[in-house]
Amino acid sequence: MTLLVALLAAAACSDDRAAGADDPKGELAAVPAPAEARRLLLDPADPAWTAEAPDSFDVLFETTRGTFGVRVRRAWAPLGADRFFNLVRHGFYDDSRFYRIVEGFIAQFGLPGDPEVTAQWLDRTLSDDPVVASNLRGRLAYAMTGPDTRATQVYINLVDNVRLDSTGFAPFGEVVVGIETIDALFAGYGENAGGGMRAGRQDRIIMEGNVHLDRDFPDLDRIRRARIR
């Protein structure tokens, strides 16, 4: 946790430089140039998306409510961890919104702000990982509609949701610093801004992205960027 604490202290003055020689994950964590990043986001079949994640890695999220740090543990859910590693390192979650905050339950994100990108990823589903870790407060898992339907949407448990374990939601990481940032996310819209995948109320986000959310739900908090550290 020491690394993340140091990173959080420095986050306010951080810039957009790519990860370099001082990055413990090396070239795999480097942020691609904007043109290359967009090309990759629109091409989920590119081999760049298939890199295997380290056994554990840290992700620093910078949001409109502050920063928080996540530690991903590949042993908990290897397929989910690999997908998350690649999504983060290619900037998939940058400039997206926390569109579903249900007090006493979860905070959800993972639909891009750009509907062209969303269209390419809706059907890029993963096979399920066995549930190894429990859905305790601060842990992350993929939202899904049933077996083998995980894609890019992720939720953070705001409380202990152990009941989710028996329905196949497999945590792959946990918030290890900055949980107060998650607790402070704007929750006033409840399910109205996006709802869950199973509720079938995400069409507007999928079709219009941030244009819809920023116009119709302007108080939603944003992920400014997420970076592997």
NUZATI-102929 format. One record per residue (C-alpha): residue number from 1; residue in one letter; x, y, z. Coordinates in pm, 1 decimal, padded with zeros to 6 digits. Example, Ala and Ser with C-alpha at 12.3 -4.5 7.8 and 13.67 -1.06 7.14 Angstrom:
BEGIN
[site 1, a, [01230.0, -00450.0, 00780.0]]
[site 2, s, [01367.0, -00106.0, 00714.0]]
This chain:
BEGIN
[site 1, m, [00000.0, 00000.0, 00000.0]]
[site 2, t, [00296.2, 00233.0, 00049.5]]
[site 3, l, [00336.7, 00283.1, -00325.4]]
[site 4, l, [-00026.5, 00385.8, -00367.0]]
[site 5, v, [-00014.5, 00625.6, -00072.9]]
[site 6, a, [00283.7, 00799.2, -00231.8]]
[site 7, l, [00110.5, 00811.0, -00567.0]]
[site 8, l, [-00205.4, 00958.7, -00419.6]]
[site 9, a, [-00003.4, 01231.4, -00253.4]]
[site 10, a, [00152.6, 01318.1, -00589.0]]
[site 11, a, [-00161.1, 01281.9, -00801.0]]
[site 12, a, [-00259.0, 01647.7, -00789.7]]
[site 13, c, [00057.1, 01747.4, -00973.3]]
[site 14, s, [00083.5, 01448.3, -01207.0]]
[site 15, d, [00083.4, 01498.8, -01585.5]]
[site 16, d, [-00011.1, 01282.8, -01883.3]]
[site 17, r, [00331.9, 01135.0, -01943.2]]
[site 18, a, [00348.5, 00768.4, -02035.6]]
[site 19, a, [00486.4, 00524.0, -01784.3]]
[site 20, g, [00861.5, 00498.6, -01819.8]]
[site 21, a, [01166.2, 00329.0, -01679.1]]
[site 22, d, [01055.5, 00397.1, -01320.7]]
[site 23, d, [00727.6, 00214.5, -01377.7]]
[site 24, p, [00738.0, -00119.9, -01194.8]]
[site 25, k, [00532.2, -00278.7, -01472.7]]
[site 26, g, [00758.2, -00151.0, -01751.0]]
[site 27, e, [00650.5, -00113.6, -02111.1]]
[site 28, l, [00326.4, -00306.1, -02062.7]]
[site 29, a, [00190.1, -00019.0, -01853.9]]
[site 30, a, [00296.6, 00254.4, -02096.6]]
[site 31, v, [00013.3, 00474.8, -02223.9]]
[site 32, p, [-00005.2, 00477.7, -02605.7]]
[site 33, a, [-00007.2, 00801.0, -02803.1]]
[site 34, p, [-00360.3, 00941.1, -02858.3]]
[site 35, a, [-00393.5, 00831.2, -03221.2]]
[site 36, e, [-00273.2, 00479.5, -03143.5]]
[site 37, a, [-00491.1, 00463.9, -02833.3]]
[site 38, r, [-00804.8, 00544.4, -03032.3]]
[site 39, r, [-00713.7, 00292.1, -03302.1]]
[site 40, l, [-00680.9, 00023.1, -03037.6]]
[site 41, l, [-01003.2, 00120.1, -02863.2]]
[site 42, l, [-01186.9, 00071.6, -03190.9]]
[site 43, d, [-01020.2, -00264.7, -03256.3]]
[site 44, p, [-01074.8, -00504.6, -02964.7]]
[site 45, a, [-00941.8, -00789.7, -03182.1]]
[site 46, d, [-00592.4, -00637.8, -03184.4]]
[site 47, p, [-00336.4, -00864.8, -03010.4]]
[site 48, a, [-00245.6, -00572.7, -02783.9]]
[site 49, w, [-00555.7, -00655.2, -02580.3]]
[site 50, t, [-00436.8, -01005.9, -02494.4]]
[site 51, a, [-00140.4, -00927.9, -02266.2]]
[site 52, e, [-00137.3, -01130.4, -01947.2]]
[site 53, a, [-00151.3, -00919.6, -01633.6]]
[site 54, p, [00111.2, -00941.4, -01358.5]]
[site 55, d, [00022.9, -01149.0, -01052.6]]
[site 56, s, [-00078.2, -00824.1, -00885.6]]
[site 57, f, [-00078.6, -00462.8, -00997.6]]
[site 58, d, [-00202.8, -00127.0, -00876.9]]
[site 59, v, [-00431.0, 00115.9, -01059.4]]
[site 60, l, [-00459.7, 00481.9, -00966.2]]
[site 61, f, [-00795.4, 00641.5, -01050.8]]
[site 62, e, [-00826.3, 01018.8, -01071.3]]
[site 63, t, [-01187.5, 01133.8, -01043.8]]
[site 64, t, [-01391.9, 01446.6, -00986.4]]
[site 65, r, [-01424.1, 01340.4, -00620.1]]
[site 66, g, [-01055.3, 01273.2, -00568.0]]
[site 67, t, [-00827.5, 00975.7, -00614.2]]
[site 68, f, [-00842.7, 00613.5, -00512.7]]
[site 69, g, [-00614.2, 00316.4, -00562.6]]
[site 70, v, [-00704.9, -00039.0, -00658.6]]
[site 71, r, [-00492.3, -00349.5, -00618.0]]
[site 72, v, [-00576.9, -00625.6, -00864.4]]
[site 73, r, [-00495.2, -00984.4, -00768.4]]
[site 74, r, [-00482.5, -01212.3, -01069.1]]
[site 75, a, [-00520.7, -01527.3, -00857.4]]
[site 76, w, [-00872.6, -01416.2, -00764.5]]
[site 77, a, [-00999.1, -01401.0, -01124.5]]
[site 78, p, [-00734.6, -01441.3, -01397.3]]
[site 79, l, [-00954.1, -01368.9, -01699.2]]
[site 80, g, [-01111.8, -01067.5, -01535.2]]
[site 81, a, [-00776.9, -00933.8, -01417.1]]
[site 82, d, [-00624.2, -00965.9, -01763.9]]
[site 83, r, [-00917.5, -00781.4, -01922.5]]
[site 84, f, [-00901.8, -00502.9, -01663.5]]
[site 85, f, [-00524.9, -00469.6, -01703.4]]
[site 86, n, [-00557.0, -00419.8, -02075.9]]
[site 87, l, [-00856.0, -00186.9, -02054.4]]
[site 88, v, [-00675.3, 00038.7, -01809.9]]
[site 89, r, [-00343.2, 00043.1, -01990.9]]
[site 90, h, [-00510.7, 00149.6, -02314.8]]
[site 91, g, [-00716.8, 00425.2, -02153.1]]
[site 92, f, [-01056.4, 00260.6, -02191.4]]
[site 93, y, [-01199.9, 00411.7, -01873.7]]
[site 94, d, [-01059.9, 00763.1, -01920.3]]
[site 95, d, [-01323.4, 01037.6, -01933.7]]
[site 96, s, [-01608.8, 00802.9, -01846.3]]
[site 97, r, [-01880.1, 00834.3, -01580.0]]
[site 98, f, [-01993.7, 00659.9, -01263.6]]
[site 99, y, [-02345.0, 00615.9, -01399.8]]
[site 100, r, [-02494.9, 00385.4, -01137.6]]
[site 101, i, [-02452.2, 00462.0, -00769.5]]
[site 102, v, [-02688.2, 00273.0, -00540.9]]
[site 103, e, [-02637.2, 00370.3, -00179.1]]
[site 104, g, [-02575.0, 00071.9, 00042.7]]
[site 105, f, [-02498.4, -00146.9, -00257.3]]
[site 106, i, [-02256.7, -00065.4, -00543.5]]
[site 107, a, [-02093.0, 00201.6, -00759.3]]
[site 108, q, [-02075.6, 00105.7, -01127.9]]
[site 109, f, [-01876.2, 00230.9, -01426.6]]
[site 110, g, [-01732.8, 00089.9, -01747.3]]
[site 111, l, [-01929.9, 00219.8, -02046.0]]
[site 112, p, [-01705.5, 00452.1, -02249.7]]
[site 113, g, [-01799.8, 00811.4, -02316.3]]
[site 114, d, [-01753.2, 00754.9, -02689.4]]
[site 115, p, [-02039.1, 00547.1, -02838.0]]
[site 116, e, [-01818.8, 00439.1, -03130.1]]
[site 117, v, [-01592.5, 00264.3, -02881.1]]
[site 118, t, [-01886.0, 00119.8, -02689.1]]
[site 119, a, [-02025.3, -00036.9, -03006.4]]
[site 120, q, [-01704.1, -00232.2, -03060.1]]
[site 121, w, [-01697.2, -00378.1, -02708.5]]
[site 122, l, [-02054.5, -00472.9, -02624.2]]
[site 123, d, [-02010.3, -00827.8, -02753.0]]
[site 124, r, [-01649.9, -00878.9, -02637.2]]
[site 125, t, [-01751.9, -01099.6, -02348.9]]
[site 126, l, [-01538.8, -01314.6, -02121.6]]
[site 127, s, [-01583.1, -01663.9, -01993.1]]
[site 128, d, [-01656.7, -01672.9, -01621.7]]
[site 129, d, [-01392.0, -01701.2, -01352.9]]
[site 130, p, [-01472.8, -01912.1, -01046.5]]
[site 131, v, [-01561.2, -01702.7, -00742.7]]
[site 132, v, [-01254.0, -01719.0, -00521.4]]
[site 133, a, [-01278.6, -01393.3, -00325.8]]
[site 134, s, [-01597.2, -01267.0, -00163.4]]
[site 135, n, [-01784.9, -00948.0, -00257.6]]
[site 136, l, [-01675.3, -00750.4, 00044.7]]
[site 137, r, [-01679.3, -00373.5, 00075.3]]
[site 138, g, [-01430.5, -00209.1, -00160.7]]
[site 139, r, [-01387.1, -00507.6, -00391.9]]
[site 140, l, [-01439.3, -00487.7, -00767.9]]
[site 141, a, [-01609.7, -00732.4, -01000.7]]
[site 142, y, [-01766.0, -00722.7, -01345.9]]
[site 143, a, [-02133.7, -00656.1, -01395.0]]
[site 144, m, [-02304.7, -00920.3, -01606.4]]
[site 145, t, [-02644.3, -01049.1, -01716.3]]
[site 146, g, [-02571.8, -01419.5, -01678.1]]
[site 147, p, [-02301.2, -01680.0, -01741.5]]
[site 148, d, [-02012.2, -01570.1, -01964.1]]
[site 149, t, [-02142.2, -01214.5, -02021.6]]
[site 150, r, [-01872.0, -01006.5, -01851.6]]
[site 151, a, [-01731.5, -00737.6, -02081.2]]
[site 152, t, [-01616.2, -00395.3, -01954.6]]
[site 153, q, [-01864.1, -00280.2, -01688.6]]
[site 154, v, [-01729.0, -00295.8, -01334.5]]
[site 155, y, [-01884.6, -00233.6, -00995.5]]
[site 156, i, [-01730.0, -00151.0, -00659.9]]
[site 157, n, [-01900.9, -00293.8, -00353.2]]
[site 158, l, [-02002.4, -00012.2, -00119.3]]
[site 159, v, [-02084.8, -00263.9, 00155.2]]
[site 160, d, [-02034.0, -00633.9, 00210.7]]
[site 161, n, [-02245.4, -00799.1, -00061.5]]
[site 162, v, [-02166.7, -01161.5, 00014.7]]
[site 163, r, [-02497.2, -01267.9, -00141.8]]
[site 164, l, [-02347.6, -01190.4, -00483.5]]
[site 165, d, [-02088.3, -01467.0, -00443.8]]
[site 166, s, [-02338.3, -01744.1, -00510.0]]
[site 167, t, [-02455.3, -01584.1, -00837.3]]
[site 168, g, [-02113.8, -01586.0, -01003.1]]
[site 169, f, [-01982.9, -01233.4, -00948.2]]
[site 170, a, [-01608.5, -01288.9, -00909.4]]
[site 171, p, [-01405.0, -01003.7, -00753.4]]
[site 172, f, [-01066.4, -00943.3, -00913.4]]
[site 173, g, [-00934.4, -00657.7, -00701.3]]
[site 174, e, [-01004.5, -00419.7, -00416.1]]
[site 175, v, [-00978.2, -00054.5, -00324.2]]
[site 176, v, [-00678.2, -00032.4, -00093.2]]
[site 177, v, [-00662.2, 00343.9, -00047.9]]
[site 178, g, [-00911.8, 00623.7, -00102.2]]
[site 179, i, [-01234.8, 00436.4, -00022.7]]
[site 180, e, [-01372.9, 00767.8, 00101.1]]
[site 181, t, [-01363.5, 00885.6, -00260.7]]
[site 182, i, [-01597.7, 00603.8, -00358.3]]
[site 183, d, [-01826.6, 00679.1, -00064.0]]
[site 184, a, [-01851.5, 01042.3, -00178.7]]
[site 185, l, [-01961.4, 00969.6, -00539.5]]
[site 186, f, [-02284.7, 01145.1, -00630.9]]
[site 187, a, [-02570.5, 00901.8, -00569.6]]
[site 188, g, [-02868.9, 01126.7, -00625.8]]
[site 189, y, [-02976.1, 00966.0, -00953.4]]
[site 190, g, [-02981.5, 00611.3, -00818.9]]
[site 191, e, [-03076.1, 00369.2, -01096.3]]
[site 192, n, [-03212.1, 00642.5, -01324.3]]
[site 193, a, [-02889.0, 00741.8, -01498.3]]
[site 194, g, [-02802.8, 00397.5, -01625.3]]
[site 195, g, [-02940.1, 00120.8, -01412.1]]
[site 196, g, [-02786.4, -00220.8, -01421.6]]
[site 197, m, [-02719.4, -00438.1, -01723.7]]
[site 198, r, [-03006.3, -00666.2, -01627.8]]
[site 199, a, [-03252.2, -00375.5, -01600.0]]
[site 200, g, [-03210.6, -00295.5, -01969.6]]
[site 201, r, [-03195.8, 00081.5, -01920.1]]
[site 202, q, [-02857.5, 00157.8, -02072.1]]
[site 203, d, [-02958.0, 00220.1, -02434.7]]
[site 204, r, [-02911.7, 00596.3, -02416.3]]
[site 205, i, [-02561.2, 00564.0, -02270.8]]
[site 206, i, [-02469.4, 00306.3, -02531.6]]
[site 207, m, [-02600.1, 00517.5, -02819.8]]
[site 208, e, [-02497.3, 00866.1, -02702.2]]
[site 209, g, [-02227.9, 00822.0, -02437.1]]
[site 210, n, [-02113.7, 01126.0, -02243.6]]
[site 211, v, [-02328.2, 01360.6, -02453.5]]
[site 212, h, [-02638.8, 01205.5, -02299.5]]
[site 213, l, [-02502.3, 01168.4, -01947.6]]
[site 214, d, [-02357.5, 01518.0, -01924.5]]
[site 215, r, [-02675.7, 01676.2, -02057.0]]
[site 216, d, [-02933.3, 01474.3, -01865.9]]
[site 217, f, [-02738.9, 01375.2, -01554.1]]
[site 218, p, [-02484.8, 01655.0, -01510.9]]
[site 219, d, [-02397.0, 01577.6, -01148.8]]
[site 220, l, [-02250.5, 01235.3, -01221.6]]
[site 221, d, [-01890.0, 01201.0, -01113.6]]
[site 222, r, [-01624.5, 01131.2, -01375.1]]
[site 223, i, [-01318.3, 00914.2, -01406.7]]
[site 224, r, [-01066.8, 01160.0, -01542.1]]
[site 225, r, [-00814.8, 00885.2, -01601.4]]
[site 226, a, [-00692.8, 00551.3, -01469.0]]
[site 227, r, [-00329.0, 00440.7, -01484.1]]
[site 228, i, [-00136.7, 00130.0, -01389.3]]
[site 229, r, [00132.3, 00199.5, -01130.4]]
